[in-house]
Amino acid sequence: MQSGGCTSSEVGILYDSTVCCGIIYRISYCWIVALLCFGLCVSVFSDSLDNGFAEPPRSTAPAVFWYWVSGNISEEGITKDLEAMASVGIGEAFIANVDVNLDHRGDVEI
């Protein structure tokens, strides 16, 4: 055995303890830096997730299908429906007129 290190007779490589310690130190340092960066990223992501949940963007508002049946609609009724939808956070409405009753059609012809 040589001073300052040890040899491996199976592989035939000389191991210097100072080099090994330097490599281990560098690997440990890299892991510590990586873990700190990961923790910072998780913290930032968590904050933005919390804020996004508390105040979701308008683009994520739900949409509804809004059926107007046999022309039974009025300007006042449409206004009230839109105000009610907005008050509960509905962002879009897909309107469809459904003509289901020939005998009881509304005044509005669509």
C-alpha positions as CSV (number, residue, x, y, z in Angstrom):
1,M,0.0,0.0,0.0
2,Q,1.3,3.4,-0.9
3,S,1.1,6.4,1.4
4,G,-1.7,8.9,0.6
5,G,-3.9,6.4,-1.2
6,C,-4.6,2.8,-1.9
7,T,-4.3,0.6,-4.9
8,S,-6.7,-1.9,-6.4
9,S,-4.9,-4.9,-7.6
10,E,-7.9,-6.3,-9.4
11,V,-8.3,-3.3,-11.7
12,G,-4.8,-2.0,-11.6
13,I,-5.7,1.6,-10.9
14,L,-4.1,3.9,-8.3
15,Y,-6.7,5.7,-6.2
16,D,-5.6,9.0,-4.7
17,S,-7.7,9.9,-1.6
18,T,-7.4,13.7,-2.3
19,V,-8.8,13.2,-5.8
20,C,-11.6,11.0,-4.5
21,C,-12.5,13.5,-1.8
22,G,-12.6,16.3,-4.4
23,I,-14.9,14.4,-6.6
24,I,-17.2,13.4,-3.8
25,Y,-17.2,17.1,-2.6
26,R,-18.2,18.3,-6.2
27,I,-20.9,15.7,-6.5
28,S,-22.3,16.6,-3.0
29,Y,-22.2,20.3,-3.9
30,C,-24.1,19.7,-7.2
31,W,-26.8,17.7,-5.4
32,I,-27.2,20.4,-2.8
33,V,-27.5,23.1,-5.4
34,A,-29.9,20.9,-7.4
35,L,-32.1,20.3,-4.4
36,L,-32.1,24.0,-3.5
37,C,-33.2,24.9,-7.1
38,F,-35.9,22.2,-7.0
39,G,-37.2,23.5,-3.7
40,L,-37.3,27.1,-5.0
41,C,-39.1,25.9,-8.2
42,V,-41.7,24.0,-6.1
43,S,-42.2,27.0,-3.9
44,V,-42.8,29.4,-6.8
45,F,-45.1,26.9,-8.5
46,S,-47.0,26.4,-5.3
47,D,-47.5,30.1,-4.9
48,S,-48.8,30.6,-8.5
49,L,-51.0,27.6,-8.1
50,D,-52.6,29.0,-4.9
51,N,-53.1,32.4,-6.6
52,G,-54.5,30.8,-9.7
53,F,-57.0,28.8,-7.6
54,A,-58.0,31.8,-5.6
55,E,-58.4,34.1,-8.6
56,P,-58.7,31.9,-11.7
57,P,-58.1,33.5,-15.1
58,R,-61.2,34.5,-17.1
59,S,-60.2,32.0,-19.8
60,T,-61.0,29.2,-17.4
61,A,-64.6,30.3,-16.7
62,P,-67.2,27.6,-17.5
63,A,-69.4,27.8,-20.6
64,V,-73.1,26.7,-20.9
65,F,-75.5,25.7,-23.6
66,W,-78.4,28.2,-23.6
67,Y,-81.5,26.9,-25.4
68,W,-84.1,29.3,-26.6
69,V,-87.3,27.2,-27.0
70,S,-89.7,27.9,-29.8
71,G,-88.9,31.6,-30.0
72,N,-90.1,32.2,-26.4
73,I,-87.6,34.9,-25.6
74,S,-87.7,38.6,-24.7
75,E,-85.1,41.3,-24.3
76,E,-85.8,41.6,-20.6
77,G,-85.5,37.8,-20.1
78,I,-82.2,37.7,-22.1
79,T,-80.8,40.5,-20.0
80,K,-81.8,38.8,-16.7
81,D,-80.4,35.5,-17.8
82,L,-77.0,37.1,-18.9
83,E,-76.8,39.0,-15.6
84,A,-77.5,35.8,-13.6
85,M,-74.9,33.9,-15.6
86,A,-72.3,36.6,-15.0
87,S,-73.0,36.7,-11.3
88,V,-72.1,33.0,-10.9
89,G,-69.0,33.2,-13.0
90,I,-70.2,31.7,-16.3
91,G,-67.9,33.0,-19.1
92,E,-69.6,31.9,-22.3
93,A,-73.0,30.8,-23.5
94,F,-73.6,28.8,-26.7
95,I,-77.1,29.8,-27.9
96,A,-79.3,27.4,-29.8
97,N,-82.9,27.9,-30.8
98,V,-85.0,24.8,-30.4
99,D,-88.4,24.7,-32.1
100,V,-90.3,22.0,-30.3
101,N,-93.8,23.1,-30.1
102,L,-95.7,24.4,-33.2
103,D,-98.8,25.3,-31.2
104,H,-97.0,27.5,-28.6
105,R,-94.4,29.4,-30.4
106,G,-93.2,32.7,-29.0
107,D,-93.5,36.1,-30.7
108,V,-89.8,36.1,-31.8
109,E,-89.2,34.5,-35.1
110,I,-85.7,33.1,-35.4
